Amino acid sequence: MNKIQHLDVPLIKAQATRILKVWKANREFRMKDATVADFDAMHDKFERVLKDIEARNRELDELRKARQKAAAKLNELCTRAQSGVRGYFGPNSSQYQQISGNPHHQAQKDRPQGQARRRSGR
């Protein structure tokens, strides 16, 4: 299993930018397995990925806002429809049971024998 290590992206971005600036100003610095060109290319790739993520996040934010608006409208319609079905067919009807998932008469059946119905304020 590959575990993705949590990395502090802003810290890495700032550090890489500082290193690249110093390395470009001091070309005599060498690393065994990387050149300044390699480092610069990786830095550019990293920056492009960050910009792509930013753009996708903006797109997702718009979609999330649209989802919230649609969910709010649909929820309102569901509430109104459920109340309408309850009023039209009755709270103990099979139609109301189908849409509510918790019919009034079923809740009364599930209560243990001899247990009085509790009312608020008593």
Distance bins in CASP14 RR format, pairs under 12 A and 6 or more apart:
PFRMAT RR
TARGET T0000
AUTHOR 0000-0000-0000
RMODE 2
METHOD distances of the structure
MODEL  1
5 12 0 0 0 0 0 1 0 0 0 0 0
6 12 0 0 0 0 0 1 0 0 0 0 0
7 13 0 0 0 0 0 1 0 0 0 0 0
7 15 0 0 0 0 0 1 0 0 0 0 0
7 16 0 0 0 0 0 1 0 0 0 0 0
7 46 0 0 0 0 0 1 0 0 0 0 0
8 14 0 0 0 0 1 0 0 0 0 0 0
8 15 0 0 0 0 1 0 0 0 0 0 0
8 16 0 0 0 0 0 1 0 0 0 0 0
9 15 0 0 0 0 0 1 0 0 0 0 0
9 16 0 0 0 0 0 1 0 0 0 0 0
9 46 0 0 0 0 1 0 0 0 0 0 0
9 47 0 0 0 0 0 1 0 0 0 0 0
9 49 0 0 0 0 1 0 0 0 0 0 0
9 50 1 0 0 1 0 0 0 0 0 0 0
9 53 0 0 0 0 1 0 0 0 0 0 0
9 54 0 0 0 0 0 1 0 0 0 0 0
10 16 0 0 0 0 0 1 0 0 0 0 0
10 17 0 0 0 0 0 1 0 0 0 0 0
10 46 0 0 0 0 0 1 0 0 0 0 0
10 50 0 0 0 0 1 0 0 0 0 0 0
11 17 0 0 0 0 0 1 0 0 0 0 0
11 18 0 0 0 0 0 1 0 0 0 0 0
12 18 0 0 0 0 0 1 0 0 0 0 0
12 19 0 0 0 0 0 1 0 0 0 0 0
12 42 0 0 0 0 0 1 0 0 0 0 0
12 43 0 0 0 0 0 1 0 0 0 0 0
12 46 1 0 0 1 0 0 0 0 0 0 0
12 47 0 0 0 0 0 1 0 0 0 0 0
12 49 0 0 0 0 0 1 0 0 0 0 0
12 50 0 0 0 0 0 1 0 0 0 0 0
13 19 0 0 0 0 0 1 0 0 0 0 0
13 20 0 0 0 0 0 1 0 0 0 0 0
13 42 0 0 0 0 0 1 0 0 0 0 0
13 43 0 0 0 0 1 0 0 0 0 0 0
13 46 1 0 0 1 0 0 0 0 0 0 0
13 47 1 0 0 1 0 0 0 0 0 0 0
13 49 0 0 0 0 0 1 0 0 0 0 0
13 50 1 0 0 1 0 0 0 0 0 0 0
13 51 0 0 0 0 0 1 0 0 0 0 0
13 53 0 0 0 0 0 1 0 0 0 0 0
14 20 0 0 0 0 0 1 0 0 0 0 0
14 21 0 0 0 0 0 1 0 0 0 0 0
14 43 0 0 0 0 0 1 0 0 0 0 0
14 46 0 0 0 0 0 1 0 0 0 0 0
15 21 0 0 0 0 0 1 0 0 0 0 0
15 22 0 0 0 0 0 1 0 0 0 0 0
15 39 0 0 0 0 0 1 0 0 0 0 0
15 43 0 0 0 0 0 1 0 0 0 0 0
15 46 0 0 0 0 0 1 0 0 0 0 0
16 22 0 0 0 0 0 1 0 0 0 0 0
16 23 0 0 0 0 0 1 0 0 0 0 0
16 39 1 0 0 1 0 0 0 0 0 0 0
16 40 0 0 0 0 1 0 0 0 0 0 0
16 41 0 0 0 0 0 1 0 0 0 0 0
16 42 1 0 0 1 0 0 0 0 0 0 0
16 43 1 0 1 0 0 0 0 0 0 0 0
16 44 0 0 0 0 0 1 0 0 0 0 0
16 45 0 0 0 0 0 1 0 0 0 0 0
16 46 1 0 0 1 0 0 0 0 0 0 0
16 47 0 0 0 0 1 0 0 0 0 0 0
16 50 0 0 0 0 0 1 0 0 0 0 0
17 23 0 0 0 0 0 1 0 0 0 0 0
17 24 0 0 0 0 0 1 0 0 0 0 0
17 39 0 0 0 0 0 1 0 0 0 0 0
17 40 0 0 0 0 0 1 0 0 0 0 0
17 43 1 0 0 1 0 0 0 0 0 0 0
17 44 0 0 0 0 0 1 0 0 0 0 0
17 46 0 0 0 0 1 0 0 0 0 0 0
17 47 0 0 0 0 1 0 0 0 0 0 0
17 50 0 0 0 0 0 1 0 0 0 0 0
18 24 0 0 0 0 0 1 0 0 0 0 0
18 25 0 0 0 0 0 1 0 0 0 0 0
18 39 0 0 0 0 0 1 0 0 0 0 0
18 43 0 0 0 0 0 1 0 0 0 0 0
19 25 0 0 0 0 0 1 0 0 0 0 0
19 26 0 0 0 0 0 1 0 0 0 0 0
19 29 0 0 0 0 1 0 0 0 0 0 0
19 31 0 0 0 0 0 1 0 0 0 0 0
19 34 0 0 0 0 0 1 0 0 0 0 0
19 36 0 0 0 0 1 0 0 0 0 0 0
19 39 1 0 0 1 0 0 0 0 0 0 0
19 40 0 0 0 0 0 1 0 0 0 0 0
19 42 0 0 0 0 0 1 0 0 0 0 0
19 43 0 0 0 0 1 0 0 0 0 0 0
20 26 0 0 0 0 0 1 0 0 0 0 0
20 29 0 0 0 0 0 1 0 0 0 0 0
20 34 0 0 0 0 0 1 0 0 0 0 0
20 35 0 0 0 0 0 1 0 0 0 0 0
20 36 1 0 0 1 0 0 0 0 0 0 0
20 37 0 0 0 0 0 1 0 0 0 0 0
20 38 0 0 0 0 0 1 0 0 0 0 0
20 39 1 0 0 1 0 0 0 0 0 0 0
20 40 1 0 0 1 0 0 0 0 0 0 0
20 41 0 0 0 0 0 1 0 0 0 0 0
20 42 0 0 0 0 1 0 0 0 0 0 0
20 43 1 0 1 0 0 0 0 0 0 0 0
20 44 0 0 0 0 1 0 0 0 0 0 0
20 46 0 0 0 0 0 1 0 0 0 0 0
20 47 0 0 0 0 0 1 0 0 0 0 0
21 29 0 0 0 0 0 1 0 0 0 0 0
21 36 0 0 0 0 0 1 0 0 0 0 0
21 39 0 0 0 0 0 1 0 0 0 0 0
21 40 0 0 0 0 0 1 0 0 0 0 0
21 43 0 0 0 0 0 1 0 0 0 0 0
22 28 0 0 0 0 0 1 0 0 0 0 0
22 29 1 0 0 1 0 0 0 0 0 0 0
22 36 0 0 0 0 0 1 0 0 0 0 0
22 39 0 0 0 0 0 1 0 0 0 0 0
23 29 1 0 1 0 0 0 0 0 0 0 0
23 30 0 0 0 0 1 0 0 0 0 0 0
23 31 0 0 0 0 1 0 0 0 0 0 0
23 34 0 0 0 0 1 0 0 0 0 0 0
23 35 0 0 0 0 1 0 0 0 0 0 0
23 36 1 0 1 0 0 0 0 0 0 0 0
23 37 0 0 0 0 0 1 0 0 0 0 0
23 38 0 0 0 0 0 1 0 0 0 0 0
23 39 1 0 0 1 0 0 0 0 0 0 0
23 40 0 0 0 0 1 0 0 0 0 0 0
23 43 0 0 0 0 0 1 0 0 0 0 0
24 35 0 0 0 0 0 1 0 0 0 0 0
24 36 1 0 0 1 0 0 0 0 0 0 0
24 37 0 0 0 0 0 1 0 0 0 0 0
24 39 0 0 0 0 1 0 0 0 0 0 0
24 40 1 0 0 1 0 0 0 0 0 0 0
24 43 0 0 0 0 0 1 0 0 0 0 0
25 36 0 0 0 0 0 1 0 0 0 0 0
26 36 0 0 0 0 1 0 0 0 0 0 0
27 35 0 0 0 0 1 0 0 0 0 0 0
27 36 1 0 0 1 0 0 0 0 0 0 0
27 37 0 0 0 0 0 1 0 0 0 0 0
27 39 0 0 0 0 0 1 0 0 0 0 0
27 40 0 0 0 0 0 1 0 0 0 0 0
28 36 0 0 0 0 0 1 0 0 0 0 0
29 35 0 0 0 0 0 1 0 0 0 0 0
29 36 1 0 0 1 0 0 0 0 0 0 0
29 39 0 0 0 0 0 1 0 0 0 0 0
30 36 0 0 0 0 1 0 0 0 0 0 0
30 38 0 0 0 0 0 1 0 0 0 0 0
30 39 0 0 0 0 0 1 0 0 0 0 0
31 37 0 0 0 0 0 1 0 0 0 0 0
31 38 0 0 0 0 1 0 0 0 0 0 0
31 39 0 0 0 0 1 0 0 0 0 0 0
32 38 0 0 0 0 0 1 0 0 0 0 0
33 39 0 0 0 0 0 1 0 0 0 0 0
34 40 0 0 0 0 0 1 0 0 0 0 0
34 41 0 0 0 0 1 0 0 0 0 0 0
34 42 0 0 0 0 1 0 0 0 0 0 0
34 43 0 0 0 0 0 1 0 0 0 0 0
35 41 0 0 0 0 1 0 0 0 0 0 0
35 42 0 0 0 0 0 1 0 0 0 0 0
36 42 0 0 0 0 0 1 0 0 0 0 0
36 43 0 0 0 0 0 1 0 0 0 0 0
37 43 0 0 0 0 0 1 0 0 0 0 0
37 44 0 0 0 0 0 1 0 0 0 0 0
38 44 0 0 0 0 0 1 0 0 0 0 0
38 45 0 0 0 0 0 1 0 0 0 0 0
39 45 0 0 0 0 0 1 0 0 0 0 0
39 46 0 0 0 0 0 1 0 0 0 0 0
40 46 0 0 0 0 0 1 0 0 0 0 0
40 47 0 0 0 0 0 1 0 0 0 0 0
41 47 0 0 0 0 0 1 0 0 0 0 0
41 48 0 0 0 0 0 1 0 0 0 0 0
42 48 0 0 0 0 0 1 0 0 0 0 0
42 49 0 0 0 0 0 1 0 0 0 0 0
43 49 0 0 0 0 0 1 0 0 0 0 0
43 50 0 0 0 0 0 1 0 0 0 0 0
44 50 0 0 0 0 0 1 0 0 0 0 0
44 51 0 0 0 0 0 1 0 0 0 0 0
45 51 0 0 0 0 0 1 0 0 0 0 0
45 52 0 0 0 0 0 1 0 0 0 0 0
46 52 0 0 0 0 0 1 0 0 0 0 0
46 53 0 0 0 0 0 1 0 0 0 0 0
47 53 0 0 0 0 0 1 0 0 0 0 0
47 54 0 0 0 0 0 1 0 0 0 0 0
48 54 0 0 0 0 0 1 0 0 0 0 0
48 55 0 0 0 0 0 1 0 0 0 0 0
49 55 0 0 0 0 0 1 0 0 0 0 0
49 56 0 0 0 0 0 1 0 0 0 0 0
50 56 0 0 0 0 0 1 0 0 0 0 0
50 57 0 0 0 0 0 1 0 0 0 0 0
51 57 0 0 0 0 0 1 0 0 0 0 0
51 58 0 0 0 0 0 1 0 0 0 0 0
52 58 0 0 0 0 0 1 0 0 0 0 0
52 59 0 0 0 0 0 1 0 0 0 0 0
53 59 0 0 0 0 0 1 0 0 0 0 0
53 60 0 0 0 0 0 1 0 0 0 0 0
54 60 0 0 0 0 0 1 0 0 0 0 0
54 61 0 0 0 0 0 1 0 0 0 0 0
55 61 0 0 0 0 0 1 0 0 0 0 0
55 62 0 0 0 0 0 1 0 0 0 0 0
56 62 0 0 0 0 0 1 0 0 0 0 0
56 63 0 0 0 0 0 1 0 0 0 0 0
57 63 0 0 0 0 0 1 0 0 0 0 0
57 64 0 0 0 0 1 0 0 0 0 0 0
58 64 0 0 0 0 0 1 0 0 0 0 0
58 65 0 0 0 0 0 1 0 0 0 0 0
59 65 0 0 0 0 0 1 0 0 0 0 0
59 66 0 0 0 0 0 1 0 0 0 0 0
60 66 0 0 0 0 0 1 0 0 0 0 0
60 67 0 0 0 0 1 0 0 0 0 0 0
61 67 0 0 0 0 0 1 0 0 0 0 0
61 68 0 0 0 0 0 1 0 0 0 0 0
62 68 0 0 0 0 0 1 0 0 0 0 0
62 69 0 0 0 0 0 1 0 0 0 0 0
63 69 0 0 0 0 0 1 0 0 0 0 0
63 70 0 0 0 0 0 1 0 0 0 0 0
64 70 0 0 0 0 0 1 0 0 0 0 0
64 71 0 0 0 0 0 1 0 0 0 0 0
65 71 0 0 0 0 0 1 0 0 0 0 0
65 72 0 0 0 0 0 1 0 0 0 0 0
66 72 0 0 0 0 0 1 0 0 0 0 0
66 73 0 0 0 0 0 1 0 0 0 0 0
67 73 0 0 0 0 0 1 0 0 0 0 0
67 74 0 0 0 0 0 1 0 0 0 0 0
67 75 0 0 0 0 0 1 0 0 0 0 0
68 74 0 0 0 0 0 1 0 0 0 0 0
68 75 0 0 0 0 0 1 0 0 0 0 0
69 75 0 0 0 0 0 1 0 0 0 0 0
69 76 0 0 0 0 0 1 0 0 0 0 0
70 76 0 0 0 0 0 1 0 0 0 0 0
70 77 0 0 0 0 0 1 0 0 0 0 0
71 77 0 0 0 0 0 1 0 0 0 0 0
71 78 0 0 0 0 0 1 0 0 0 0 0
72 78 0 0 0 0 0 1 0 0 0 0 0
72 79 0 0 0 0 0 1 0 0 0 0 0
73 79 0 0 0 0 0 1 0 0 0 0 0
73 80 0 0 0 0 0 1 0 0 0 0 0
74 80 0 0 0 0 0 1 0 0 0 0 0
74 81 0 0 0 0 0 1 0 0 0 0 0
75 81 0 0 0 0 0 1 0 0 0 0 0
75 82 0 0 0 0 0 1 0 0 0 0 0
76 82 0 0 0 0 0 1 0 0 0 0 0
76 83 0 0 0 0 0 1 0 0 0 0 0
77 83 0 0 0 0 0 1 0 0 0 0 0
77 84 0 0 0 0 0 1 0 0 0 0 0
78 84 0 0 0 0 0 1 0 0 0 0 0
78 85 0 0 0 0 0 1 0 0 0 0 0
78 99 0 0 0 0 1 0 0 0 0 0 0
78 100 0 0 0 0 0 1 0 0 0 0 0
79 85 0 0 0 0 0 1 0 0 0 0 0
79 86 0 0 0 0 0 1 0 0 0 0 0
79 99 0 0 0 0 0 1 0 0 0 0 0
79 100 0 0 0 0 0 1 0 0 0 0 0
80 86 0 0 0 0 0 1 0 0 0 0 0
80 87 0 0 0 0 0 1 0 0 0 0 0
80 99 0 0 0 0 0 1 0 0 0 0 0
81 87 0 0 0 0 0 1 0 0 0 0 0
81 88 0 0 0 0 0 1 0 0 0 0 0
81 89 0 0 0 0 0 1 0 0 0 0 0
81 95 0 0 0 0 0 1 0 0 0 0 0
81 96 0 0 0 0 0 1 0 0 0 0 0
81 98 0 0 0 0 0 1 0 0 0 0 0
81 99 1 0 0 1 0 0 0 0 0 0 0
81 100 0 0 0 0 0 1 0 0 0 0 0
82 88 0 0 0 0 0 1 0 0 0 0 0
82 89 0 0 0 0 0 1 0 0 0 0 0
82 90 0 0 0 0 0 1 0 0 0 0 0
82 91 0 0 0 0 0 1 0 0 0 0 0
82 95 0 0 0 0 0 1 0 0 0 0 0
82 96 1 0 0 1 0 0 0 0 0 0 0
82 97 0 0 0 0 0 1 0 0 0 0 0
82 98 0 0 0 0 0 1 0 0 0 0 0
82 99 1 0 1 0 0 0 0 0 0 0 0
82 100 1 0 0 1 0 0 0 0 0 0 0
82 101 0 0 0 0 0 1 0 0 0 0 0
82 102 0 0 0 0 0 1 0 0 0 0 0
82 103 0 0 0 0 0 1 0 0 0 0 0
83 89 0 0 0 0 0 1 0 0 0 0 0
83 90 0 0 0 0 0 1 0 0 0 0 0
83 91 0 0 0 0 0 1 0 0 0 0 0
83 96 0 0 0 0 0 1 0 0 0 0 0
83 99 0 0 0 0 0 1 0 0 0 0 0
83 100 0 0 0 0 0 1 0 0 0 0 0
84 90 0 0 0 0 1 0 0 0 0 0 0
84 91 0 0 0 0 0 1 0 0 0 0 0
84 93 0 0 0 0 0 1 0 0 0 0 0
84 95 0 0 0 0 0 1 0 0 0 0 0
84 96 0 0 0 0 1 0 0 0 0 0 0
84 99 0 0 0 0 1 0 0 0 0 0 0
84 100 0 0 0 0 0 1 0 0 0 0 0
85 91 0 0 0 0 1 0 0 0 0 0 0
85 93 1 0 0 1 0 0 0 0 0 0 0
85 94 0 0 0 0 0 1 0 0 0 0 0
85 95 1 0 1 0 0 0 0 0 0 0 0
85 96 1 0 1 0 0 0 0 0 0 0 0
85 97 0 0 0 0 1 0 0 0 0 0 0
85 98 0 0 0 0 1 0 0 0 0 0 0
85 99 1 0 1 0 0 0 0 0 0 0 0
85 100 0 0 0 0 1 0 0 0 0 0 0
85 101 0 0 0 0 0 1 0 0 0 0 0
85 103 0 0 0 0 0 1 0 0 0 0 0
86 92 0 0 0 0 1 0 0 0 0 0 0
86 93 0 0 0 0 1 0 0 0 0 0 0
86 95 0 0 0 0 1 0 0 0 0 0 0
86 96 1 0 1 0 0 0 0 0 0 0 0
86 97 0 0 0 0 0 1 0 0 0 0 0
86 98 0 0 0 0 0 1 0 0 0 0 0
86 99 0 0 0 0 1 0 0 0 0 0 0
86 100 1 0 0 1 0 0 0 0 0 0 0
86 101 0 0 0 0 0 1 0 0 0 0 0
86 102 0 0 0 0 0 1 0 0 0 0 0
86 103 0 0 0 0 1 0 0 0 0 0 0
86 104 0 0 0 0 1 0 0 0 0 0 0
87 93 0 0 0 0 1 0 0 0 0 0 0
87 95 0 0 0 0 0 1 0 0 0 0 0
87 96 0 0 0 0 1 0 0 0 0 0 0
87 99 0 0 0 0 0 1 0 0 0 0 0
87 100 0 0 0 0 0 1 0 0 0 0 0
87 104 0 0 0 0 0 1 0 0 0 0 0
88 95 0 0 0 0 1 0 0 0 0 0 0
88 96 0 0 0 0 1 0 0 0 0 0 0
88 99 0 0 0 0 0 1 0 0 0 0 0
89 95 1 0 1 0 0 0 0 0 0 0 0
89 96 1 0 1 0 0 0 0 0 0 0 0
89 97 0 0 0 0 1 0 0 0 0 0 0
89 98 0 0 0 0 1 0 0 0 0 0 0
89 99 0 0 0 0 1 0 0 0 0 0 0
89 100 0 0 0 0 0 1 0 0 0 0 0
89 103 0 0 0 0 0 1 0 0 0 0 0
90 96 1 0 1 0 0 0 0 0 0 0 0
90 97 0 0 0 0 0 1 0 0 0 0 0
90 99 0 0 0 0 0 1 0 0 0 0 0
90 100 0 0 0 0 0 1 0 0 0 0 0
90 103 0 0 0 0 1 0 0 0 0 0 0
90 104 0 0 0 0 1 0 0 0 0 0 0
90 105 0 0 0 0 0 1 0 0 0 0 0
91 97 0 0 0 0 1 0 0 0 0 0 0
91 99 0 0 0 0 0 1 0 0 0 0 0
91 100 0 0 0 0 1 0 0 0 0 0 0
91 102 0 0 0 0 0 1 0 0 0 0 0
91 103 1 0 0 1 0 0 0 0 0 0 0
91 104 1 0 1 0 0 0 0 0 0 0 0
91 105 1 0 0 1 0 0 0 0 0 0 0
91 106 0 0 0 0 0 1 0 0 0 0 0
91 107 0 0 0 0 0 1 0 0 0 0 0
91 108 0 0 0 0 0 1 0 0 0 0 0
92 100 0 0 0 0 0 1 0 0 0 0 0
92 103 1 0 0 1 0 0 0 0 0 0 0
92 104 1 0 0 1 0 0 0 0 0 0 0
92 105 1 0 1 0 0 0 0 0 0 0 0
92 106 0 0 0 0 1 0 0 0 0 0 0
92 107 0 0 0 0 0 1 0 0 0 0 0
92 108 0 0 0 0 1 0 0 0 0 0 0
92 109 0 0 0 0 0 1 0 0 0 0 0
93 99 0 0 0 0 1 0 0 0 0 0 0
93 100 0 0 0 0 0 1 0 0 0 0 0
93 103 0 0 0 0 1 0 0 0 0 0 0
93 104 0 0 0 0 1 0 0 0 0 0 0
93 105 0 0 0 0 1 0 0 0 0 0 0
93 106 0 0 0 0 0 1 0 0 0 0 0
94 100 0 0 0 0 0 1 0 0 0 0 0
94 101 0 0 0 0 0 1 0 0 0 0 0
94 103 0 0 0 0 1 0 0 0 0 0 0
94 105 0 0 0 0 0 1 0 0 0 0 0
94 106 0 0 0 0 0 1 0 0 0 0 0
95 101 0 0 0 0 0 1 0 0 0 0 0
95 103 0 0 0 0 1 0 0 0 0 0 0
96 102 0 0 0 0 1 0 0 0 0 0 0
96 103 1 0 0 1 0 0 0 0 0 0 0
96 104 0 0 0 0 1 0 0 0 0 0 0
96 105 0 0 0 0 1 0 0 0 0 0 0
96 106 0 0 0 0 0 1 0 0 0 0 0
97 103 1 1 0 0 0 0 0 0 0 0 0
97 104 0 0 0 0 1 0 0 0 0 0 0
97 105 0 0 0 0 1 0 0 0 0 0 0
97 106 1 0 0 1 0 0 0 0 0 0 0
97 107 0 0 0 0 0 1 0 0 0 0 0
97 109 0 0 0 0 0 1 0 0 0 0 0
100 106 0 0 0 0 1 0 0 0 0 0 0
100 107 0 0 0 0 0 1 0 0 0 0 0
101 107 0 0 0 0 0 1 0 0 0 0 0
102 108 0 0 0 0 0 1 0 0 0 0 0
102 109 0 0 0 0 0 1 0 0 0 0 0
102 110 0 0 0 0 1 0 0 0 0 0 0
103 109 0 0 0 0 1 0 0 0 0 0 0
103 110 0 0 0 0 0 1 0 0 0 0 0
104 110 0 0 0 0 0 1 0 0 0 0 0
104 111 0 0 0 0 0 1 0 0 0 0 0
104 117 0 0 0 0 0 1 0 0 0 0 0
105 111 0 0 0 0 0 1 0 0 0 0 0
107 117 0 0 0 0 1 0 0 0 0 0 0
108 114 0 0 0 0 0 1 0 0 0 0 0
108 115 0 0 0 0 0 1 0 0 0 0 0
108 117 0 0 0 0 1 0 0 0 0 0 0
111 117 1 0 0 1 0 0 0 0 0 0 0
111 118 0 0 0 0 1 0 0 0 0 0 0
116 122 0 0 0 0 1 0 0 0 0 0 0
END
